[in-house]
Every structure is written in C-alpha cells, then in structure tokens.
C-alpha cells in the first residue's frame, strides 16, 4: 500500500465520519440530488448505480419527482471500493 492510496482512503473515511456527524446533529440533510451527485462523484457513481450497488429515492410519487442519494452511503461505498482496489493491487 503506497502513501498516496493510504492518504486517499483516510481522507474518504474522514469525510464519511464528518458527514455522518453533521447529519446526526441536524446541520445537513445528508441527501444530494442526482444531478449534484453525478457532478460530484462522476462516472464512478454512474457505474455504481448501473450495477445496482446504490439506489436513489424519489421525493414524490411522480415519474418526474426529484431523485436523491444519501451522501453517507455514497462515501461508504467509495471507501469500500478504494480499500478493495488497494488490496487487489498487492
């Protein structure tokens, strides 16, 4: 495991911990719109959604209602993927 990969994993874990703490204290909702999620997390998130590894929920019952993703779930999945990738490298 090289230092750059370890730094990235630690940063993702810290971001996840901070997000969960802010959610629990009510400072953030912990949800992000689909558009913002894809803008922030890019093709990695698109692939995770296509593979069914993470799912959005709608704010309403209509077909055009806004889709939201849980930020903590995204960060946890990303941390898991990074750790798995690091283990496969060795």
Secondary structure, 3 states (H helix, E strand, C coil): CCHHHHHHHHHHHHHHHHHHHHHHCCCCCCEEEHHHHHHHHHHHHHHHHHCCCCCCEECCCCCCCCEEEEHHHHHHHHHHHHHHHHHHHC
